[in-house]
Amino acid sequence: MKKIGVILSGCGVYDGTEIHEAVLTLLSLDKAQAEAVCFAPDIPQRHVVNHLTGEVSENETRNVLIESARIARGSIRNLRDIDTMILDGLIIPGGFGAAKNLSDYAVAGAKCEVLPEVADAIMRFRQSGKPIGFLCIAPVIAAKLFGPDGVEVTVGSDPETAEDIEAMGAKHVAAPVEEIIVSPGAKIVTTPAYMLNVGISDVAKGIDKLVAKVLELA
């Protein structure tokens, strides 16, 4: 049975992991008879958002690892321990947590930095020749880390994000929600997911394809 690491970034689209994307990823892996091993960094969230109003909750703090454990039903590990596991691939769902907690793309744009422990984990997988999947906004992390290599990624058709991706040295390829982009010569797989204004069944199609490709490349 193949084991795939899944890096979460909190719980909730506006300040953490996009829950639908995470659950669809876990479901797709399970249907493919692969084992998902969830991880998250043990750090404070950049901020907490009231998902009913969309407003930042002042004076409230939450921990990324603790919040991510909600999605993983408590079965989650500290990201710093990922190198102790024998894993065949890695997938990073989207949600603003990827752009606020795993990186600072939400505030720094193309000049963003990736959280060091996230960057270290991703680079280890890349150097080992193992596949990595990025969903939704998470491909900006791939662009930041692998832009100098000219990797190809997609966030769908969002022009501003595509411009930032190109500014980081990567190539953006427009794609519909049900499709994936596999970067030539690299085991980097991306899909737009909720970067496009679509329904959950449409998002599932792209995620299923991404998971299948990651397992194929593993």
N, C-alpha and C positions, 0 to 999 in steps of 0.2 A: 504493500500500500504506500502510495506516494504521500509525503507530508509537505504541506504548503503553509508557510508563515503568512499571517494576515496582520498587518499593522493598523491598529485603530488609533483614533485621535480625540476620543471623547464620545459623548452620546447626544447627538442632535445636530441637525444640518447647519445651524447658524453659528455654533461654537465648538463643534466636535465632528464626529463621523456621521455621514448621512446614513441613517439607520436602514432604510430600504436597501441601499447599495451593499451595506455590510451583510445584512441577512440574506440577500440574494446571492452574494458571493459564498457565504457559508453553506447555503442550500445547494448551490451548484456543485460545490466541492463534494458535499456528502452524496449527492446523486451520482457523481462520477466515482464514488468509492475511494475518495482521497480523504486524508485526515487534515483538518484545518487546525493550526496551532496559533492562537491569538496572542498578540503582544501589544503593549502600549508603553510610552515613556512615563516615568513616575515624576511628573512635573505639574506645576499649576497651569490651568488654562489661561490663555491670554485675557479672556473675560468670560462672563456668563451672560447668556442671552435668554430673555423670557420668550419662549417659542410661541406663546399665545399672542403677544403684542409685537414681537420683533425688536423690543428695546433692550438695551444693556441693563442688567441688574446691578446697580451700583452697590459697592461694599459687600458683594457676594463673591466667594472664591470656591473653585472646585478643582479637583485633581484629575488629570487626564487618565491615569491608570484606573483609578477608582470608578470614574464615570464609564470608561470603556468596558469595565467588568459587567455593567448592566447588559450590554449587547451580548457579551460572551457567556452570560449566565454564570459568571464567577470563574469560568475556566480560562484564565488569562495569565500571562507572565510579564514580568518587567522586561522591557525591551533590552535593557543592558545584558540580559542573560541569553539573548538570541544566539550568540556564537557558541553556546554550550549544546545547542540542538543540531541534529543532523536533518536538514530540510532540503527539499528538492526544488523549491521555488518560493517566490514572495509575491503577495498582492497587497496593494494599498488602496482601499476605497476612498471616495472623495468626501465631500462635506467641507465646510469652512475650517474645520479642525486641521485639515491638510495644509491650509493656507495661513492658519493662525497659530497652530501648536506644533505641527511637524516642521513648519517653515514660517517665515514672516512675509510670505508673498502678498497677503492681504493688505499689508501696510507699506511694503517696500517695492512691490512690483518686480520689474526685471532686475532690480538690484538686490533681490532677496537673498537670504541665507537659509540653509537647511539646518535644522537642529543637528548638532554633531553626531549624536548617537544614531539618529535616523540615517544620516549620510554614511556613517561607518557601516551600518548594517547593509544598506543598499549596495555600497561599493564592494563589500565582501561577496555578495551574491554575483555581482557583475564580473568580478575578477575570477570567480569560480566557474564562470560559464553557465550560471543557472538563470532561468527566466524570471522576469519581474513584470508584473502587471500593474498598471496605474489607471484608476477610474476617475471620471469627472474632472475636477480641478487638479487632482494629484499629478497629472503629467507635467505640471510646471516644475515639480521636484526633479523629474527626469531631465527636463530641459536645463535646469540649473546645474545638475551634476554631470550630465553627459552632452551638454550643448557643444563643447569644443570638439566632440566626436561627430557632430552633425546628425544626431539621432532624429528620427522622424516620429512625431507623436500627434495625437489629436485631442482636442477638447470640443469637437463638434464644429461649430461655425462662429464662435464668439470672436469678433474682430479684435477687440482690445487685448484679450488674453493671447490670441494668436500672434499679435504684434510683439507682446512681451516674450513669448516663446522664441520667436525669431531673433529678438534682441539678445537673448541668452545663447545664441549660436545654433539652436536646434531648428528643425524644419517642421512647420505645422502643416498637417494635411487635413483638409475638411472632410468630415465623414458624418453620415447619419447615425442615429442612436443605436441601430441594430448591428452596426459594423465595428470592426476592430482595425487598428493599424499595427502592423508588425514591422518594426524598423529594420531595413535591410542590413544584414550582417551583424545584427545585435538581437538578443533575445529580450527585447523591450516591446511590450504589448500594451496598447491603450485603447480605451473606448469612451465615448462622450458621456454616457449615462445621463444624470440630471443636469448637465450643462445645457441640455436642450429641453425645451418646454414640452415634455411628453409624459405619458402615463407609465405606471409601474410595469405593466406587461411589456411595453416597448423597451424599457431599461433592462428588463430581464433578458431579452434576446441578446443584447450586446454583452452583458455580463456572462451569460452562458458561453458565448463564443470566446470571450477572453479567457475564462477558466479552462475551457477545452484546449485552447492554444498553449496556455502556460503548462498544462499537464502534458501535452504533446511534446513540448520543447524540453521538459524536465528529464 
